[in-house]
Amino acid sequence: LLGLVVATPEDVAENKTRICQPAPQWAINGTAPMKRELGRVTVVALLKASQFCLKQAHSLGGLRAKLSRDGLTDISYMIVNEKAALSRAMYWQLKRQAPKGVPVYQQELLEPDVWQILDGDKDDFLIYDRCGRLAFHIPLPYSFLHLRYVESAVRVTHAKDFCGNCS
């Protein structure tokens, strides 16, 4: 799991990485989802309406259920759809595959690209701690939900103050 954090402690100390930094400001349709989630571990999935991403969106429900059975219920999940025209056209398929209660945000054409703001790419999962700091950024191939990297990152973020104490 620690291999997913590609930053060394020196990089973090010298602020050369986004790990343990507050989430960048972003909004979709005037809504800033990360602000609402302060105080909760937050999982942000960068998905588009492709076959694999639709499966990932559906599998997010299994991850949420598994963590919930283990008592990890105060976790927020959200999906941010790609801004490209084809993904926008397929938004409703992505929304249908997402678990109930998991918002799927559709980027607007005239707004800044959230994926770029987050320095993310297709299939990335970003795990934020209760203070809104980035604890893990999990790219492909580690973000396949049938593997345990995303689950382990959520568990570690939930159980430990990976980025230090919130005040």
N, C-alpha and C positions, 0 to 999 in steps of 0.2 A: 504494500500500500504506500509506503513512503517513497517508492520509486515514482509515484504519480506526481509528487511534489518535486518538480524539476529544479527548484531553486535551492541553493545551499543556504545555511543559516547566515553566511556572510552576505549573500544576495539580498536576503530579507532585511538584514540590519542596514544595508546600504540602500535600501528601497529600490532595487533593480528589478523587482517582480511585483505582481499584483497580489501575491499570496499575503494574507493577513492585512491587506489594505481594504478600506471601505469600498463597497460596491460603487462604481461610477454612477452618476446621476443619469437616469433614463426614464422616459415616459412614453406611453402609447395612448393616443387619443386623450391626452391630458391627465392620464392616470399614471402614478408612480408606484408600481406594485411593490417594490422593495421597501418603501417607507412604511407600508401597511404591515410588513412582516417582521419588523424589528421586534426582538424578544423571542423569536422562533428560529430554529434551524430552517433554512430555505434551500430547496432544490430547484434550480433553474435548468430546464432542458431546452437546448437549441435544436429544434427539429423542423423538418419541412414535410410536406405531404408526399413523400416518396414511399415506396413499398416498405423499405426497412424502417423508416421513421414512423410509419403508421404502426408497425409492430412494436417499436420502442414505446410509443405513446400508450398502446394497449398494455404493455408489460409494466408500465409505471404503476398501474393499479395493483399488480401482484406484489411489487416492492412495497408499496404503501401498506397493503394488508399484512404482509410479513412483519414489517417493522411495528405496525400497530399491535399485532398479536404479542409482540415482545415488549409492549408497554411504551413504545416510542410514538406517541400520538400527537405531540405538539410540534409537528414538522409540517411545513408548508411546501406545496409543490406547484410549479407553474411551467407552462410550455410557451416558448416564443417561436412563432412560425417565421420562416424565411421571408424576406421582403420581395423576392423575385416574383415576376408575374405568374408563372405556373404554380408556384406555391400558394400565392394569393388566391388563385382560381380553385385550388384544391383545399382551401382552408376548412371547409365544412367536413371533409373526410377526416382531416386531422382532429377536428373537434369531436366528431363522433367516436373516434378511437380512444380519445383521452378518457381517463376514469372520471366518474361523476365527482364534481367538486373541484376538479383540477382545471383552473382557467387556461385557456389557449389564447394568447395575445396575437393579434394580427397587426403587423406594422403598417403604418400609413406611408404612402408614396412620398409625401413631402416632409416627413419627419426623418431625423437622423437614424441610420441603421443601427439597431440595438446590438446586433451581433458584432458589429465593428466596435461599438462603444465598449462592449464586454471583452473584446479581443478574443472572440470565440468563433467557432466554425460549426458546420453541420455535425450533428450527433454529439456535441460537447455537453457535458453536465457540469454545472458550477454549483458548488456546495458552499453556502454562506452560514457563518455562525450566528448566534443570537444577537450579536452587535452589528450584523450586516457586513462583516468582513469576510473576504474570500478565503475559505479554508482549503478547498480543493478545486482544481480545474481539471476535469477528466476528459481527455480527447479519445477519439478512436485510436486503436482498437479496444482500449480499456473500458470504454463506455457501453459496450454491449451489456444489456441488463441481465443476460443469462450468466454472465461472469459476476464476480462478487465485488468488483472494485467500487462501484457506485454505492452499493449497500454498505461496504466497509467504511467508506469515506463519511457517509451519513452517520453511521454508528459512532465513529471516532469523534466527529464534530459534535454530536449530541452528548457524548459522555465526558469529553474533556474540553478544557479551555485551550484548544490547540494554538490559538493566536494570542493567548493571554487573557487576563480577567477583563470583563466588561465593566465599565464604570459609568 
